[in-house]
Amino acid sequence: MRQIVLDTETTGLETSQGHRIIEIGCVEMINRKLTGNHYHKYVNPKRDIDEGAIEVHGITSEFLADKPVFDQIADEFFEFVAGADLIIHNAPFDIGFINHEFALLKRTLEPVDGVCSVIDTLIMARQKHPGQRNSLDALCQRYGVDNSQRELHGALLDAEILADVYLMMTGGQTNLLLAGEQEQEGVSQEDGVSIKRLDPDRKPLVVLAASTEETQAHQQHLAMIENSHGDIPLWQKLENR
């Protein structure tokens, strides 16, 4: 199962106003494990960036002046994501911008949601936590994901953080280390900013079964509880339902 956690930054909010993508960040997971493989590009939009957008992501036209235009990176991006499950927070926004960029090309590329399935973590979060704030920052706080490096939005950094949030939301544990396990660092879009992750090649946890003596001692302790309180423990009642 190949999944791509994806985020974009743009010149503004609406494609109908001619706004364009200026950054794409993708993080790859296979069978719910981060592979360390990612795709990250800054893009020259050939237009001005809204001041409000700059306040969010900090990316300026001067910084993008020597970056490739979308046409130059479209094929490699398409090849990277094609056939994967895309995991996106507020997917209609990013999918809308990507398909808009595809539509502007002089050649035909199929809409990204035509070659990928899409998982929207914002919809997931609203279903799991109705009536609560479900921004990426709010989910980081809720699930204990470290986003202390996120002073500004950045596509690759946000994709890395969203990967951790998604794994936590869907039952995976990504931010706890056991003794003897090593950390693997993945560098985000800016030098000196990194997110520490578990080594994907770490050995599986050892499961130790209780011995016969331990099982007998446990049963004796349960019998003592029943004699003392005149009833069996609550969890045994639930197990017997």
N, C-alpha and C positions, 0 to 999 in steps of 0.2 A: 504494500500500500504506500504509494508515493503522495505526499502532501507538500504543498508549497504555501507557506505563510507569507502574505504579500501586503505591502503598503505603498502608497504613492504620496508625493507632495506635488502641489499644483500652483499655478499663478493666481488662481482665484477659485471661486466656488461653482461657477456655471459654465458648462461647455457651450451653452447657447450664446454666451457673451464672448466666445472665442478664447476661453482660457485653456491652458495646455498643461501637460505633465512636465515637471522639471526634475523629478527624482523617482526612481523605482527601487524598492528593496525587497528581496525575496530570500527566504530561509527554507531549506529543504529538510523534510523529515521522511524517513522510510520506516514503516511499521512502528510509528510513534517514537522514533529515536532521531534526534538531531544528528545529521551526517557531517556537519561542518561545511557543507557545500552551500554556497549562496550566490545570488545574482544581485549586483548593485551598480546602478548607473545614474549619473547626473545628466540632464538633458537641456540643451539650449532651446528655449521655446520660441525664439525669434519674436518676442513681444515683451512688453513691460509686465512686471509682477505687482499685484495689488499691495499697497502698504499693509493692509490687514493681514495678508498672507505672509508677508515678510516677518511680521511680529510673531506669527505662529512658528515658522520653521527657520527663519534667519537666513534664508538663501536669497542672494541678490543677483541682479542681472550681470553685474561685474564679475561675480564668481563663475557664472555660467557662460561667459563670453567665448571661452575656448572649448566648451564641451560639445559633444556630437548632437546633431538634431535627431529627432525621434526616428526618422526614416533610416538613419544609419545603424540604429540598434534594434529596430523592430523585429528583424528575422531571428536574431540570436535570442531575444527575449521570448518570442513565440516558441522557439524550439525548446527553451528551458522549461516553460510551464506546460506545454501541450500534453494532454493526457493525465495531468495530475489533479488532485482535489485542491482547490484554492481555498485557503482559510483567510478571511478578510473581516476586519471590524468595520461595519457599515458598508457592506459589499456594493450596493448600488452606486455609491459615489465612485469608488475605484474602478469598477467594471465599466461604468458609464464613460469615464475618462479614457480608459484603455481602448474601448471600442470606438470612441470618437477619434483617437489618434490613428487607429487602423483605417477608419473611413477616409481620412485625409491622405492616405498614401496613394501613390500612382499605380500601385499593384494591389491585388486583392489578398487580404488575410482574413480568415474566418473570425467572427467575433469570439473573444476569448471564452465566453461562457458557452460557446458552441463546441469547444474542444476540451473544456475542463468542467468538472462539477464544482459548485461553489458552496462553501459553508460560511454563513454569516454569523460571527460570534456575537454581534450586537443583538440579533434576534434570539440566539441561544441564551444570552445573559438576561434579556427581558423576560424570557419564559421561566428561567430559574429564579430570578430576583425581581418579580413584578413590583412596580411602584418605587424601586430604588434607583439610584444613579448607576448607570452602566457604561460610563466612559472607560477608556482603557486605564486611566489613572485610578478611577474608582475600583475597577476590578483588580488592579495590582494590590491596592490596599486590602481588599476583601480576601484575596487568596494568598497574601504574603509574598508577592513577587517584587523583587527589588527593582525599582525604577528611579533610583536616586540620581542616575546620570542623565535623566530625561528633563533637562532644563528647557529645551526646545524640541519640537517635533522633528524627527528625521526618519526617512522611510526604512532604512535598514535597521536602525536601533528599535524603532517601533515594531517592526516585523519580528525581531528577536524577542522583545518583551511579550508580544502577542503569542508567540509560540509557547512560552512558559505559561501564560494565562490559559491558553487553550488546553494544554495538557492538564493543568490543575482543574479546570472546569469539567473535564471529561474523565477525571479519576486518576490521572497520573501525578506522580510526585517528582518535582524537578529541582527543588531548592534546598534539599537536606543532604548533607554528607555524612556518611558513616566512617568510623575510624578506619584508616588505612586506604580509603578511596582517594583518588587524585582528582584535581580539578582540571578542566580543559578550558582555555581562554579563547573567546572569539572576539576579534577586534571590530568595533562598530565603525560608523562612517568617519569618525574623527579620531586622529591619533591620540592615544592615551586613554581612550574610552573603551572599556571592555566589559563583557558580561561573563562571569564565571559559571561554567556548566559542569555537570558530572561527566566523567570519562565514559564515552559510549561503549568502550571495550572492557568496562569493569566486569569482574566476575559476578555471576548471579548470587543472590543472598542464599546462605545455607539455612535450611529448615530442619530443626531438630525436633523429633517427636518425643513425647513424654515416655519415660520408662514405665514398666509395670509397677514398680514401687511408687513412683510419683503419681501414677493414676490412682492407685489404692489410697495413698495419703490424701489425695484430692477428694475422693469419695467419702473418706472418713470425716474430712473437714465439713463437707456439705451435710452429712448426717448430724454432726454436732450443731450446725446452724439450725437445722430443722428441729432438733430436740430443745434448743434454747428458746426458739421463737414460736414453736408450735406450728410452723408452716415451712414449706420448701422455699428456697430463694426465688425471687421474681423471675430471673432469667430462665430458670427451669420451667416455670409456668409457661413462658413464651415459647420455649422449645417444644413443649408438650401439646401446643395448640394444633 
